[in-house]
Amino acid sequence: MVPITDDFMRQMLATTRNYTIVLLKSTPKRKEPGADNIVWEHGRRNFVLRAEGLLAIVCPITDTSGISGLGIFNADPAKTEEIMEGDPAVRAGIFTYEIHPCRSFPGDALPA
């Protein structure tokens, strides 16, 4: 393992920024007829949010936990809530969500 000093950690921690994590959860409406079309539009909206730089990371979750996705927003919690309240699948009651403020390192990315 690469050795990490206390000084390096302090230096790096000073570079963090605030972001907001959203945990998206399915409701029983997810299994209703027509839900797939609304979820498709939810996905289209996620592509727009990514293109606008607001949704930095989006991860659909494919297990049976009831959590449908995780998003990391480049916005504060209030703006993120505004964004989520406009989501078509949230408005239709297909998804609910939790918002959690967090911090991370700008420029971090998932490995290619």
C-alpha positions as CSV (number, residue, x, y, z in Angstrom):
1,M,0.0,0.0,0.0
2,V,1.1,3.6,-0.7
3,P,2.1,5.3,2.5
4,I,-0.1,8.4,3.4
5,T,1.2,10.9,5.8
6,D,-0.8,13.0,8.2
7,D,0.4,16.1,6.4
8,F,-0.8,14.7,3.0
9,M,-4.2,13.9,4.5
10,R,-4.6,17.5,6.0
11,Q,-3.5,19.0,2.6
12,M,-6.0,16.9,0.7
13,L,-8.9,17.4,3.2
14,A,-8.5,21.1,2.7
15,T,-9.4,20.6,-1.0
16,T,-12.8,19.0,-0.5
17,R,-16.1,20.5,-1.6
18,N,-19.7,20.1,-0.5
19,Y,-22.0,17.9,-2.6
20,T,-25.3,16.2,-2.0
21,I,-26.1,12.5,-2.1
22,V,-29.5,11.3,-3.1
23,L,-30.7,7.8,-2.3
24,L,-33.6,6.9,-4.5
25,K,-36.1,4.3,-3.3
26,S,-38.9,2.4,-5.1
27,T,-42.5,2.4,-4.0
28,P,-45.1,-0.2,-4.8
29,K,-46.1,2.0,-7.7
30,R,-42.9,1.0,-9.5
31,K,-44.6,-2.3,-10.5
32,E,-47.8,-0.7,-11.8
33,P,-48.6,-0.6,-15.5
34,G,-47.0,2.5,-17.2
35,A,-44.3,2.9,-14.6
36,D,-41.6,1.9,-17.0
37,N,-42.4,4.8,-19.3
38,I,-42.2,7.3,-16.5
39,V,-38.9,5.8,-15.2
40,W,-37.6,6.1,-18.8
41,E,-38.4,9.9,-18.7
42,H,-36.7,10.0,-15.2
43,G,-33.6,8.6,-16.9
44,R,-33.8,11.1,-19.7
45,R,-33.9,13.8,-17.1
46,N,-30.9,12.4,-15.4
47,F,-29.0,12.7,-18.7
48,V,-30.0,16.4,-18.9
49,L,-28.8,16.9,-15.3
50,R,-25.5,15.2,-16.1
51,A,-25.1,17.4,-19.2
52,E,-25.7,20.5,-17.2
53,G,-23.1,19.5,-14.6
54,L,-25.7,19.1,-11.8
55,L,-25.6,15.3,-11.4
56,A,-22.0,14.3,-11.2
57,I,-22.4,10.6,-10.5
58,V,-25.6,8.5,-11.1
59,C,-25.7,4.9,-10.2
60,P,-28.8,2.8,-10.7
61,I,-28.9,0.0,-8.1
62,T,-29.9,-3.4,-9.4
63,D,-30.3,-5.5,-6.3
64,T,-33.5,-6.2,-4.3
65,S,-32.7,-3.8,-1.5
66,G,-35.5,-1.4,-2.4
67,I,-32.9,1.3,-3.1
68,S,-33.2,2.1,-6.8
69,G,-30.3,4.5,-7.2
70,L,-27.7,6.8,-5.8
71,G,-26.8,10.2,-7.2
72,I,-24.2,12.7,-6.3
73,F,-25.3,16.2,-7.0
74,N,-23.1,19.3,-7.6
75,A,-25.6,21.3,-5.6
76,D,-26.5,22.1,-2.1
77,P,-29.3,20.1,-0.3
78,A,-32.0,22.8,-1.0
79,K,-31.3,23.0,-4.7
80,T,-31.1,19.2,-4.8
81,E,-34.5,18.9,-3.2
82,E,-35.9,21.3,-5.7
83,I,-34.4,19.2,-8.5
84,M,-35.8,16.0,-7.1
85,E,-39.3,17.4,-6.5
86,G,-39.4,18.1,-10.3
87,D,-38.5,14.5,-11.2
88,P,-41.3,12.8,-13.1
89,A,-41.0,9.5,-11.2
90,V,-41.0,11.3,-7.9
91,R,-44.0,13.3,-8.9
92,A,-45.8,10.1,-10.0
93,G,-45.0,8.4,-6.6
94,I,-42.8,5.7,-8.2
95,F,-39.8,6.9,-6.3
96,T,-39.1,8.5,-3.0
97,Y,-35.7,9.9,-2.0
98,E,-33.4,10.8,0.9
99,I,-31.0,13.7,0.7
100,H,-27.6,13.7,2.5
101,P,-25.0,16.5,2.5
102,C,-21.5,15.2,1.9
103,R,-18.1,16.3,0.8
104,S,-15.6,14.9,-1.6
105,F,-12.6,15.7,-3.8
106,P,-13.4,17.7,-6.9
107,G,-12.3,15.8,-10.0
108,D,-12.7,12.4,-8.5
109,A,-14.3,10.0,-11.0
110,L,-15.2,6.4,-11.4
111,P,-12.5,4.3,-13.0
112,A,-12.9,3.8,-16.8
